[in-house]
Amino acid sequence: MENETIFVEVFGSNPIIKVLDFLITFQLFDYHLTEIAKNSGVSYSTLQTFWDNLVRNKIVINTRRVGKSDMYKLNTKNPAVQQLIKLDWNLIKGEEQDQEVLV
């Protein structure tokens, strides 16, 4: 089994969580859908089943077009996304504190 992040460990290894985890981790960069699918461990066809919902709800935004590919990134201006990022950091901090106790 591959190493899971604390975000995926807590919320489950379903495709949407895996994609959100990838986008939160690499929120400074934009990616085309094939890269998002590959790097999050989700099939491209599965990603397509929920991607429009993420765009419609402004969780992700289209940043630019490179050749024939649209590039997307996490919409860090969305208050809900900001809360997800804070939650991810709090989970990481909590895990680090638990590790310090064990040492």
Number of C-alpha atoms within 10 A of each C-alpha: 3 4 7 13 16 16 22 20 11 11 10 13 15 10 18 19 17 23 22 23 21 20 23 21 14 13 16 10 12 20 21 18 17 15 13 23 21 13 15 19 15 17 14 14 10 12 20 12 10 12 15 12 12 15 15 10 11 17 20 23 17 16 16 14 11 9 6 7 12 14 18 20 21 27 21 19 11 14 11 14 18 16 12 17 19 12 13 19 15 13 16 15 12 13 12 12 11 11 10 9 7 7 5
